Amino acid sequence: NNRGFAKNAKGDIEGAIADCTEAIRLNPQDATAYNNRGFAKNAKGDIEGAIADCTEAIRLNPQHAKAYNNRGIAKSNKGDLEGAIGDYNNAIRLNPQLAEAYSNRGEANQAKGEFDESIDDCTEAIRLNPQLADAYNHRGFAKFNKGRKKKQKKTLKNIWNSQKTKRMLRYNNSDNKFFKLFQNWESRTKEVEAISKNGTVSLSRVFPVKVIFFNKKIRFGLIR
């Protein structure tokens, strides 16, 4: 098992998996061997295999914080962000000093668009381990996306408040399709909040209009 861990660290993933498998054959109750093999399988791209091994490690040792952390990584790679965060929560509950779990939860929160939570998690990871490069990387992306989100929301408000928009609304009555698109700004603003959580806002998703920036003027064209 230790040799398998060493091989994994050196990049010999297949060798690591083989050694961990042998360790499990000799001792089927070895939770750490399952955890290490799960970590190696995740690195190989075998996400389901990684989840299965880490789950078995947790079954054998429910206090295995690293197994929760590693299963969280696999779930995150699968796209199951909520499941990943749940596993990171358990890893932190079992070992509040596990900096990697905070960093990984920060990455998952950033992917969800929860930028403040991501920054807080990564900051705690850095406090626990100032040498953890991933935590700095995840925090940097969270700060960048948080700033971009604010800029996008400001852009949408500027569009709404522009004199061109107001003139177009003034010349359209309530039966006009264009007027109806902008009639309920508050509900559209909530939609902006929901969509912008992933760090990007597509104007055509928020409003069913095509927005073109041309010669510093905003031109609107209906797309449906």
C-alpha positions as CSV (number, residue, x, y, z in Angstrom):
1,N,0.0,0.0,0.0
2,N,2.8,2.4,0.9
3,R,4.6,1.5,-2.3
4,G,1.4,2.1,-4.2
5,F,1.2,5.6,-2.7
6,A,4.8,6.3,-3.6
7,K,4.2,5.1,-7.2
8,N,1.2,7.4,-7.5
9,A,3.2,10.3,-6.3
10,K,5.8,9.6,-9.0
11,G,3.1,9.4,-11.7
12,D,3.1,5.7,-12.1
13,I,-0.7,5.4,-11.8
14,E,-1.0,1.9,-13.1
15,G,1.7,0.7,-10.7
16,A,0.0,2.4,-7.9
17,I,-3.4,0.8,-8.6
18,A,-1.7,-2.6,-8.9
19,D,0.0,-2.3,-5.6
20,C,-3.1,-1.0,-3.8
21,T,-5.1,-3.9,-5.3
22,E,-2.5,-6.4,-3.9
23,A,-2.7,-4.7,-0.5
24,I,-6.5,-5.1,-0.6
25,R,-6.2,-8.8,-1.6
26,L,-4.0,-9.4,1.4
27,N,-6.1,-7.3,3.8
28,P,-9.7,-6.6,2.5
29,Q,-10.3,-4.4,5.6
30,D,-7.5,-1.9,4.7
31,A,-9.5,1.3,4.3
32,T,-6.4,3.3,3.4
33,A,-5.6,1.0,0.5
34,Y,-9.1,1.5,-0.9
35,N,-8.7,5.3,-0.4
36,N,-5.3,5.3,-2.1
37,R,-6.5,3.2,-5.0
38,G,-9.5,5.5,-5.4
39,F,-7.2,8.5,-5.5
40,A,-5.1,6.8,-8.3
41,K,-8.2,5.8,-10.2
42,N,-9.4,9.4,-10.2
43,A,-6.1,10.5,-11.6
44,K,-6.5,7.9,-14.3
45,G,-9.9,9.2,-15.2
46,D,-11.9,6.3,-13.8
47,I,-14.3,8.4,-11.9
48,E,-16.9,5.8,-11.0
49,G,-14.1,3.4,-9.8
50,A,-12.7,6.2,-7.7
51,I,-16.1,6.9,-6.1
52,A,-16.6,3.2,-5.4
53,D,-13.2,2.7,-3.8
54,C,-13.5,5.8,-1.6
55,T,-17.0,4.8,-0.6
56,E,-15.7,1.4,0.5
57,A,-12.9,3.1,2.5
58,I,-15.6,5.2,4.3
59,R,-17.7,2.1,4.9
60,L,-14.6,0.4,6.5
61,N,-13.6,3.5,8.4
62,P,-16.3,6.2,8.7
63,Q,-13.7,8.5,10.3
64,H,-11.5,8.5,7.2
65,A,-11.5,12.3,6.4
66,K,-9.2,11.9,3.4
67,A,-11.5,9.3,1.8
68,Y,-14.3,11.8,2.0
69,N,-12.0,14.5,0.5
70,N,-10.9,12.2,-2.3
71,R,-14.5,11.1,-3.1
72,G,-15.4,14.7,-3.2
73,I,-12.8,15.3,-5.8
74,A,-14.2,12.5,-7.9
75,K,-17.7,13.7,-7.6
76,S,-16.6,17.2,-8.6
77,N,-14.9,15.8,-11.7
78,K,-18.2,14.0,-12.4
79,G,-20.1,17.3,-12.2
80,D,-21.8,16.5,-8.9
81,L,-20.9,19.7,-7.1
82,E,-23.5,19.4,-4.3
83,G,-22.3,15.8,-3.6
84,A,-18.7,17.0,-3.6
85,I,-19.4,19.8,-1.2
86,G,-21.2,17.4,1.1
87,D,-18.1,15.1,1.1
88,Y,-15.8,18.1,1.8
89,N,-18.0,19.2,4.6
90,N,-17.6,15.7,6.2
91,A,-13.9,15.7,5.7
92,I,-13.6,19.1,7.4
93,R,-15.9,17.9,10.2
94,L,-13.7,14.9,10.8
95,N,-10.4,16.9,10.4
96,P,-10.7,20.7,10.7
97,Q,-7.0,20.9,9.9
98,L,-7.3,19.3,6.5
99,A,-6.4,22.3,4.3
100,E,-7.0,20.4,1.0
101,A,-10.6,19.9,1.9
102,Y,-11.1,23.6,2.4
103,S,-9.3,24.3,-0.9
104,N,-11.4,21.7,-2.8
105,R,-14.6,23.0,-1.3
106,G,-13.5,26.5,-2.4
107,E,-13.1,25.3,-5.9
108,A,-16.5,23.6,-5.9
109,N,-18.2,26.8,-4.5
110,Q,-16.5,28.8,-7.2
111,A,-17.9,26.4,-9.9
112,K,-21.3,27.0,-8.3
113,G,-20.9,30.8,-8.5
114,E,-20.7,31.1,-4.7
115,F,-17.6,33.4,-4.9
116,D,-17.6,34.8,-1.4
117,E,-17.8,31.3,0.1
118,S,-15.1,30.2,-2.2
119,I,-12.8,33.0,-1.1
120,D,-13.5,32.2,2.5
121,D,-12.7,28.5,2.1
122,C,-9.5,29.2,0.2
123,T,-8.4,31.8,2.7
124,E,-8.8,29.2,5.5
125,A,-6.9,26.6,3.4
126,I,-4.0,29.1,3.0
127,R,-4.1,29.8,6.8
128,L,-3.8,26.1,7.5
129,N,-1.1,25.5,4.8
130,P,0.5,28.6,3.4
131,Q,2.3,26.4,0.8
132,L,-0.9,25.1,-0.8
133,A,-0.7,26.5,-4.3
134,D,-4.1,25.2,-5.4
135,A,-5.8,27.3,-2.7
136,Y,-4.2,30.5,-4.0
137,N,-5.2,29.5,-7.6
138,H,-8.8,28.8,-6.7
139,R,-9.1,32.0,-4.6
140,G,-7.6,34.1,-7.5
141,F,-10.2,32.7,-9.9
142,A,-13.0,33.3,-7.4
143,K,-11.9,37.0,-6.9
144,F,-11.7,37.4,-10.7
145,N,-15.2,36.0,-11.4
146,K,-16.7,37.9,-8.5
147,G,-15.5,41.1,-10.1
148,R,-16.7,40.1,-13.5
149,K,-20.1,39.3,-12.1
150,K,-20.5,42.8,-10.7
151,K,-19.4,44.3,-14.0
152,Q,-21.9,42.2,-16.0
153,K,-24.8,43.2,-13.7
154,K,-23.8,46.9,-14.1
155,T,-23.8,46.5,-17.8
156,L,-27.3,45.1,-17.8
157,K,-28.5,48.0,-15.6
158,N,-26.9,50.4,-17.9
159,I,-28.7,48.9,-20.9
160,W,-32.0,49.2,-19.0
161,N,-31.4,52.7,-18.0
162,S,-30.0,53.9,-21.3
163,Q,-31.9,56.8,-23.0
164,K,-32.2,54.6,-26.2
165,T,-34.0,51.9,-24.2
166,K,-36.3,54.5,-22.6
167,R,-37.1,56.1,-26.0
168,M,-38.0,52.7,-27.5
169,L,-40.2,51.9,-24.6
170,R,-41.9,55.3,-24.8
171,Y,-42.9,54.6,-28.4
172,N,-44.2,51.1,-27.8
173,N,-47.5,50.4,-26.2
174,S,-48.3,47.4,-23.9
175,D,-49.4,45.3,-26.8
176,N,-46.0,45.5,-28.5
177,K,-43.7,42.5,-28.1
178,F,-40.6,44.6,-27.4
179,F,-42.4,46.4,-24.6
180,K,-43.4,43.2,-22.9
181,L,-39.8,41.9,-22.9
182,F,-38.8,44.7,-20.6
183,Q,-42.0,45.1,-18.7
184,N,-41.0,43.1,-15.6
185,W,-37.5,44.2,-14.8
186,E,-37.6,42.9,-11.3
187,S,-38.2,39.3,-12.3
188,R,-35.6,39.6,-15.0
189,T,-33.1,40.9,-12.4
190,K,-33.7,37.8,-10.3
191,E,-33.0,35.7,-13.4
192,V,-29.8,37.6,-13.9
193,E,-28.8,36.7,-10.3
194,A,-29.5,33.0,-11.0
195,I,-27.7,32.9,-14.3
196,S,-24.7,34.9,-13.2
197,K,-23.9,32.5,-10.4
198,N,-21.8,30.5,-12.8
199,G,-19.7,33.5,-13.5
200,T,-21.1,34.4,-16.9
201,V,-24.2,36.1,-18.1
202,S,-25.6,35.6,-21.6
203,L,-27.7,38.7,-22.4
204,S,-29.8,36.7,-24.9
205,R,-30.7,34.2,-22.0
206,V,-31.7,37.0,-19.7
207,F,-33.7,39.0,-22.3
208,P,-35.0,37.4,-25.5
209,V,-33.3,40.1,-27.6
210,K,-30.1,40.4,-29.5
211,V,-27.9,43.1,-28.1
212,I,-25.2,44.5,-30.5
213,F,-22.6,47.1,-29.6
214,F,-21.8,49.1,-32.6
215,N,-20.1,52.5,-32.8
216,K,-20.6,52.8,-29.0
217,K,-24.4,52.6,-29.5
218,I,-26.7,49.8,-28.3
219,R,-28.9,48.3,-31.0
220,F,-31.7,45.9,-30.1
221,G,-33.1,43.2,-32.4
222,L,-35.7,40.6,-31.5
223,I,-34.6,37.0,-31.7
224,R,-38.0,35.5,-30.9
